[in-house]
């Protein structure tokens, strides 16, 4: 069950996807220009859809490429869905 990310906002580099009761967000951060300022790269986070808690950073973030961040989100989803079935 692969996540399908879509571009969430027009002027910012933010993509989101949801599956299995979890929400995932990837944002691009840089030191300058519009958007989020932070360490250069793609920040990936997740949170449960139906609980009011903050986002949790995915280990390894920020990633060098969007594909790396997307792959990390998919691995996290696999782990989370396996753990919730136990």
ZIQUI-V280968 format. One record per pair of residues at least 6 apart in sequence whose ideal C-beta (glycine too) atoms are under 6 Angstrom apart, sorted by sequence separation. I is the first residue (numbers start at 0). J is the second residue. D is the distance in whole Angstrom. If there is no record, write none. Layout:
I_J_D + I_J_D
This chain:
7_13_5 + 62_68_4 + 16_23_5 + 28_35_4 + 6_14_6 + 7_15_5 + 46_54_5 + 15_24_5 + 26_35_5 + 28_37_4 + 4_14_4 + 29_39_5 + 44_54_4 + 45_55_6 + 14_25_5 + 4_16_5 + 44_56_5 + 59_71_6 + 3_16_6 + 13_26_5 + 2_16_4 + 27_41_6 + 28_42_6 + 43_57_4 + 57_71_5 + 12_27_4 + 2_18_6 + 25_41_5 + 26_42_5 + 43_60_5 + 0_18_6 + 25_43_5 + 42_60_5 + 57_75_5 + 42_61_5 + 24_44_5 + 41_61_6 + 2_23_6 + 40_61_3 + 41_62_5 + 12_34_6 + 23_45_5 + 40_62_6 + 11_34_5 + 38_61_5 + 40_63_6 + 21_45_6 + 22_46_5 + 41_65_5 + 43_68_4 + 21_47_6 + 22_48_5 + 41_68_4 + 20_48_5 + 43_71_5 + 43_72_5 + 45_75_6 + 25_68_5 + 23_72_4 + 21_79_6 + 19_80_5 + 2_72_6 + 2_73_6 + 1_73_6
